[in-house]
């Protein structure tokens, strides 16, 4: 769910491609994406009605509903939220939270749908990850804690830091199908450690035992962090 043109349908198309569900990426502006099946959607390059698909990843079946971002079709989003177990809020990295983002976020809150946020278009001119995250706090009052950090932005966007396992993954081709694990660059290490500390502080609030560890400067395991990050998402 997202504001129009944040990239929901394109993101869904990439998911289907990376999971092997489809073997060619269709572009929305060409009317070739899997999810925009109506003639009007293909002509206009926007999603008008919710469309469902499924993919498999690491032994799990993932059901996906691609919802419209245009304000005129927001009832489609609400109808989908009634049956969803969770939602991915897609942000344009240049714009952050936009008006329709606020609308669908409130709808998800109404139906008690857990949410994660995907900051899309990090290679776009004007992309700013920190700004996008700040809009989650300022405009949605969301208790948002990044679990990944990008390295670079715009045409210099090149890698992702996994804050849970403190690993760094670099894209080695434009399609995003070739990924290499590398050491976290020294000039990004302090930033990553600070962000991980913020993540641990956020999840520690869900567990008295973990809070004691955090306050006592004890090591928190990756498995604990994963488990409690999921718990934080569901609360």
N, C-alpha and C positions, 0 to 999 in steps of 0.2 A: 504494500500500500504506500502511496506517496502522492505528491503534487504532480501535475502533468509534466511530462518530459524529464522526470528525474531518472528514468531508465529502468522502470519495472519490467517491461516486456523484453527489453534487450538483456537484462540480467537473467530473466527466465530462459531466454534463448541460449545464453552462455551455459547455464546450469544443465540444460538438456544436452548441449554439445559435449561438455566436459564429462558428463556421466555416460556418454555413449548412446543416449536416447535418439539423437539425430547425428548425422554425419556431415552436415553442412550448416553453417551459421547464416540465417536469413536476417536481413536488415529491415527494421521497421519502416525507414524512409523509402524503401523500395517495395513495400507491401509484401515482403517475403517471409515475415516471422511466423512461426508455428502458431502462436497464440492469437494473432489478429486474423481470424478466419473469415470475418464478415467482409463483404465487398466494400462497405462504407469505411471500415477500419483500414483496409488496404489502400484505399484511395486517399484517405486523410492522414494516414500514418499515426493514428492514435487508437487507444483502446476504448471501446464503447460499452462492451458487455464483459462480465467476468468470464474467464475461460479456465478450465481445469486440465491439469496434466499430471503425470507421475514420473518419477525417476528413482533409480536405485543407487545408493552410495554406501560402500563398506558394509554391505549386508542389511542395510535399512531401506525400507520403501518410503519415499518422500512424496506426499501429495501436495501439489502446488496449485493455488488459484491466483491467476494474474488479474488484478482488479483495475478499473479505470482510474485515472488521476484527474480527469476534468470534473469541475464542480457540478456540471449538469448531470453527471452520472453517479453521484456519490451514493445514491440509494443502492447501487450495485455493490458497493463496498460494504455497506451496512448489512445487506443480505448475506454476504459471504462471511462476515465476522460472526454471525450467529452460529456457524458450524465449524469454525476453525479452532485448532488446538494452540496455535501460535501465529504470529505475524512478523514479517520482515518489513521494517520501515526503510524505504530507500530515500536517501538524500542526495541531491546534486551538491558536489563538494564546493562549488562556487557559491551557491545560494543558501545552503543549510536548510533550516526549517522554513517552509513557505506556507501561505495561507491554507491550502488544502491539506498540507501535512498536519496542521493543527486540527482540522476538522476530522480527519480519519483517526488521528490519535485519540481524540475525545470519544469517538465511536468505539474504538477498541477498549478504552477504559470502561465505558458503559457496559460492555459485554464481558469484561474481565479477561480479555485476551492478552497473554504474555507477549512481549515484543523484544526483538533485537533490532539494532539499527545498522544498516550498511551504507557507508559513505561512498557513493559512486562517483565516477567521472574524475578521479584524481589526476588524470592526464589532461584535463580541460584547462584552458586559459583562465587564470584566476582561482583555481582550486585551492582551498585552504581547509585542511583537516581540523585544526584547532578551532577555527571560527565555526565550522559546522557543529562540532561538539558543544561549543559554548551556546549555540542557539537551542540545543536540546535542553540545557539548564534554564536559559533565560525565557524562552517562549513556551516550552512545554512543562517546565518545572520537573523534568525527568531526572531521576537519580542515575545518570548515565556514567558508566566507567568503561573506557576503552579496553578491549582485550587484544587489540592489534594496533600497531602504529605504522603509518606509511613512511618510507624514506624517499624524500623528494616529492615534487609536485609538478604539474604541467608537463612539459616535455622532458623533465628530469625525474619523473616518477619511475622508480626502478625496483623497489623491494618492499617487503612487509616484515615487521618484527612481531612475532608471536609473544605476547607479554606473559602468557601462562607458562610456557616452557622456555622462554627466553632464547628463542631461535630466530634466525633471520632467513628469509626466502627471497631469492632474486629471480625475476622473470628474465629468461634468456632468449625469448622470441616474442614477436608482436602479438601472436595469437593467444599467448598465455598458457600454452600447453607444455612448455618446457620450463621447469622451475628447479633452481639449484639452491641447496642449503649452504649458506655462508656464515662466517663469523659476523656478529653484530659490529658494524664499524665503530671505531673508538669515539668518533665525534658524535655518535648517536647513543652511546652507552649510558651516559648520565640521564639523558632524556628518557630512555627506556626504563631504567631503574626507578626513576621518579614516578613514571606512569604505572609501573608494576606495583609500587608501594601504595599508590592511590587505589588500584584495583583490590589489593589485599585488604586495605582499610575498609573498602565498601563491602566486601564479602564477609569480613570479620564480624560485621554488625549482625549477621544472621546466626552466629554461633558464639556462645559464651566461651567455649573451649578454645576456639580459634582466636577470639579477642584476647584471651590471656596470653596465648603464644605471641600474638602481634605486639602486645604491650611489653612483653618480656624479651622482645627481639629474638625469638626462637624461629628456627627455620620452618617454613610452611611448605609442605610437599605439593608437587604438581597435582597429584590425585585429590588432595584436599581442596585445592584451589578450583579444580574442575567441578568437583561435586558441589561446592558451595556457590560457585558462579551460577550453576544451574538452579540452585535453590533460590538465589537472589532474583533470578529471572522470573521465577514462578510466584514470588511474593509481591 
